[in-house]
Amino acid sequence: MDRSELESKLEQLKKKQAVIEQTWEKAGNRALLQFFVEIIPKVLNCERLSIFIHDPIDANLWVQSGTGVKERQIEVPQKGSVVGRTIETGEAVFEKEMQRQMGPHDNVALKTGYVTYNTLCVPVRAVTSDKITGAIQAVNKRASSEFNQEDLEVLNKMAFNIQMHLENMYLRQEMAKISTQMSRQIFLLEKKLRESR
């Protein structure tokens, strides 16, 4: 490739990267998700709610919005976690007496100081494919009760109403990874240009 072709390719890559970064920054509806995080615990009479995003490449799950936590403050592995089981099976998971079980929730307790006793977790499905892009987890039903079918119906309705927003965030992860790859290509092309001078 001669110098003019390299410069042209470099310019095209820079433009694509700028578009991806702009799209990535504009995308998302954090305010809406945070509204759900604030209101749903009152509806379910539970202490906390977290909305997790699935990262299929790293087999990891991280909090997008949650009661008392910041974005990405909590990350759990797909294997061995309640949220991971929900993602893998595509089914709701009810768990009780979690303080007596060992698992990733123990690491979260150490990090946040918050102990999980019982939980209900539902999957959030993609609008455009059969993928599961995230999960919603309600934690610690109040008044010493357990999560029930009515709670499940509420969380399933919420999952349906936020599926487009979570898929958008799921796709943003892919765009961010593409942007990183493009940055590497731009760096290599700029290096070749400097060396050809």
DANORKA-V185616 format. One record per residue. N is the residue number from 0. RES is the residue in one letter. SS is DSSP state (a for helix, b for strand, c for the rest). PHI is phi in radians with two decimals (none if undefined). PSI is psi in radians with two decimals (none if undefined). Layout:
BEGIN
N RES SS PHI PSI
N RES SS PHI PSI
END
This chain:
BEGIN
0 M c none 2.27
1 D c -1.47 3.04
2 R a -1.03 -0.76
3 S a -1.15 -0.63
4 E a -1.16 -0.72
5 L a -1.10 -0.77
6 E a -1.12 -0.70
7 S a -1.12 -0.80
8 K a -1.10 -0.71
9 L a -1.06 -0.78
10 E a -1.11 -0.71
11 Q a -1.10 -0.76
12 L a -1.10 -0.72
13 K a -1.10 -0.71
14 K a -1.13 -0.77
15 K a -1.08 -0.75
16 Q a -1.11 -0.71
17 A a -1.09 -0.72
18 V a -1.11 -0.79
19 I a -1.07 -0.79
20 E a -1.14 -0.70
21 Q a -1.10 -0.81
22 T a -1.07 -0.75
23 W a -1.07 -0.74
24 E a -1.23 -0.63
25 K a -1.35 -0.48
26 A c -1.22 2.78
27 G c 1.84 2.74
28 N c -2.37 1.13
29 R a -1.06 -0.65
30 A a -1.09 -0.73
31 L a -1.14 -0.79
32 L a -1.09 -0.71
33 Q a -1.15 -0.60
34 F a -1.05 -0.82
35 F a -1.06 -0.71
36 V a -1.09 -0.56
37 E a -1.41 -0.66
38 I a -1.54 -0.67
39 I a -1.11 -0.68
40 P a -1.02 -0.57
41 K a -1.20 -0.70
42 V a -1.15 -0.74
43 L a -1.51 -0.15
44 N c 1.00 0.91
45 C b -2.24 2.97
46 E b -1.43 -0.67
47 R b -2.52 2.78
48 L b -2.47 2.41
49 S b -2.30 2.47
50 I b -1.95 2.04
51 F b -1.78 2.51
52 I b -1.84 2.39
53 H b -1.58 2.23
54 D b -1.91 1.66
55 P c -1.16 -0.42
56 I c -1.28 -0.76
57 D c -1.63 -0.02
58 A c 0.88 0.84
59 N b -2.28 2.74
60 L b -2.30 2.38
61 W b -2.36 2.66
62 V b -1.34 2.16
63 Q b -1.48 -0.85
64 S b -2.45 2.45
65 G b -2.85 2.72
66 T c -1.16 2.10
67 G c 1.26 0.20
68 V b -2.33 2.72
69 K c -1.63 2.84
70 E c -0.96 2.30
71 R c 1.17 0.13
72 Q c -1.15 -0.56
73 I c -2.00 2.21
74 E b -2.24 2.37
75 V b -2.26 2.62
76 P b -1.29 2.68
77 Q c -1.17 -0.71
78 K c -1.35 2.23
79 G c 1.57 -0.15
80 S c -1.78 2.74
81 V a -1.07 -0.78
82 V a -1.09 -0.73
83 G a -1.07 -0.72
84 R a -1.09 -0.69
85 T a -1.10 -0.76
86 I a -1.12 -0.81
87 E a -1.16 -0.73
88 T a -1.57 -0.40
89 G c 1.27 0.29
90 E c -2.09 2.72
91 A c -1.18 2.56
92 V b -2.18 2.17
93 F b -1.79 2.28
94 E b -2.35 2.47
95 K c -2.28 2.87
96 E c 0.90 0.77
97 M a -1.18 -0.43
98 Q a -1.11 -0.28
99 R a -1.69 -0.05
100 Q c -1.92 2.60
101 M c -1.65 2.50
102 G c 3.00 -3.04
103 P a -1.01 -0.43
104 H a -1.11 -0.42
105 D a -1.17 -0.69
106 N a -1.12 -0.69
107 V a -1.11 -0.73
108 A a -1.06 -0.73
109 L a -1.13 -0.68
110 K a -1.30 -0.68
111 T a -1.85 -0.29
112 G c 1.36 0.22
113 Y c -1.95 2.19
114 V c -1.74 2.31
115 T c -1.66 2.22
116 Y c -1.81 -0.75
117 N c -2.58 2.76
118 T b -2.69 2.75
119 L b -2.32 2.24
120 C b -2.28 2.30
121 V b -2.17 2.60
122 P b -1.38 2.69
123 V b -2.02 2.06
124 R b -1.60 2.68
125 A c -1.27 2.67
126 V c -1.40 -0.65
127 T c -1.72 -0.03
128 S c -2.68 -3.07
129 D c -1.65 0.22
130 K c -1.30 2.72
131 I b -1.82 2.04
132 T b -1.62 -0.24
133 G b -3.07 -2.92
134 A b -2.69 2.72
135 I b -2.03 2.25
136 Q b -2.15 2.09
137 A b -1.68 2.45
138 V b -2.27 2.42
139 N b 1.02 1.41
140 K b -1.06 2.34
141 R c -1.36 2.99
142 A c 1.07 0.61
143 S c 0.92 0.52
144 S c -1.87 3.10
145 E c -2.04 2.77
146 F c -1.13 2.58
147 N c -2.32 -3.04
148 Q a -1.10 -0.63
149 E a -1.10 -0.73
150 D a -1.08 -0.72
151 L a -1.05 -0.75
152 E a -1.08 -0.73
153 V a -1.09 -0.83
154 L a -1.16 -0.62
155 N a -1.13 -0.67
156 K a -1.13 -0.73
157 M a -1.09 -0.78
158 A a -1.02 -0.74
159 F a -1.10 -0.70
160 N a -1.34 -0.34
161 I a -1.89 0.05
162 Q a -1.03 -0.65
163 M a -1.15 -0.69
164 H a -1.20 -0.71
165 L a -1.21 -0.65
166 E a -1.11 -0.66
167 N a -1.03 -0.78
168 M a -1.21 -0.67
169 Y a -1.03 -0.78
170 L a -1.21 -0.56
171 R a -1.06 -0.62
172 Q a -1.04 -0.77
173 E a -1.11 -0.72
174 M a -1.11 -0.68
175 A a -1.11 -0.68
176 K a -1.19 -0.67
177 I a -1.12 -0.73
178 S a -1.05 -0.71
179 T a -1.11 -0.76
180 Q a -1.10 -0.71
181 M a -1.14 -0.66
182 S a -1.04 -0.71
183 R a -1.09 -0.77
184 Q a -1.09 -0.74
185 I a -1.08 -0.77
186 F a -1.02 -0.81
187 L a -1.13 -0.71
188 L a -1.15 -0.73
189 E a -1.09 -0.66
190 K a -1.11 -0.76
191 K a -1.08 -0.70
192 L a -1.09 -0.76
193 R a -1.11 -0.70
194 E a -1.23 -0.46
195 S a -1.44 -0.13
196 R c -1.37 none
END
